[in-house]
Amino acid sequence: MGSSMDNQHNLRIYRLWSPVYDRVFKAISRGGRQRAAALLDMQPGETLLIPGIGTGLDLLYLPASITVIGGDLSPAMLAKARAKAAGRDITLTEMDAQNLDLPDASVDAVLFTLILSVVPDGAAALREGWRVLRPGGRVVIFDKFLPENAALTPARRLLGRLIQTLGTDPNRRLSDLLRGLPELTVSHNEASLFGGQYRVIRLDKAATKVQRLTINRIGGTQQGAPTFPVGGAIT
Ligand SMILES: C[S@@+](CC[C@H](N)C(=O)[O-])C[C@H]1O[C@@H](n2cnc3c(N)ncnc32)[C@H](O)[C@@H]1O
């Protein structure tokens, strides 16, 4: 990924962010979170995993009738999430999103909000979420990505390094994270904040294992590839 971020760095940074995180990010992220919650379409009794739940801002937009498993690396962020957990069926626990302590196919849905750009290896975190997702389940992502058609210029690289010191990497491409995920359909990929650099995405996992021929983003065909729009129009 070309990222200098690691778990120790994230632990330090998010301990510092924890007292002010909601004040800084609650209002600006509201629209994206609401859209993500709508795309998740949680039904009563379903189980939702939220890796990197942070201070739990997503809980404000999710129904109380579901079971939530929220993991995060940072005890300081989790302490803030606990304050939003009253009246819910929720487990909040220290957990590395890249290495989930959960069985295969054990949840109905997974929500990744502003986390795939933060963990050292976003692709590993997405693979883990996909592993624990049941067949027929869905993943919703709200995050920023490097536009598919944008070159990673030296200037962007430098800016990325600076932003990484604040605890997030703006230079990850969605297509890199999705590569190799089996049984995947990208059913929504919508622009959100900052001219579409932030996006809300829904991924659906096939209900049964099927061998599909899908068109990949450079126009060829390949088995089991993510169903990108032709021409790489993910941006
Ligand atoms: C930008 S915040 C997003 C928090 C929350 N998802 C939200 O939408 O507000 C990133 C979160 O990822 C957590 N984090 C960083 N590395 C992680 C890892 N390897 N596993 C789990 N959580 C991690 C941080 O502690 C922080 O709470």
The ligand as a Gaussian input file, in Angstrom:
#p B3LYP/6-31G(d) Opt

LIG

0 1
 C      -11.032000       7.449000      11.381000
 S      -11.480000       6.471000      12.742000
 C      -13.075000       5.867000      12.242000
 C      -13.873000       5.407000      13.408000
 C      -15.307000       5.023000      13.070000
 N      -15.387000       3.911000      12.152000
 C      -16.056000       6.199000      12.505000
 O      -16.627000       6.050000      11.432000
 O      -16.103000       7.248000      13.110000
 C      -10.474000       5.041000      12.524000
 C      -10.607000       4.036000      13.646000
 O       -9.869000       2.861000      13.270000
 C       -9.268000       2.341000      14.441000
 N       -8.191000       1.441000      14.021000
 C       -6.982000       1.762000      13.548000
 N       -6.289000       0.660000      13.224000
 C       -7.105000      -0.391000      13.503000
 C       -6.971000      -1.800000      13.400000
 N       -5.865000      -2.356000      12.933000
 N       -8.020000      -2.564000      13.767000
 C       -9.154000      -2.006000      14.258000
 N       -9.333000      -0.693000      14.396000
 C       -8.315000       0.116000      14.023000
 C       -8.831000       3.562000      15.206000
 O       -8.573000       3.281000      16.563000
 C      -10.039000       4.471000      14.991000
 O      -11.006000       4.281000      15.990000

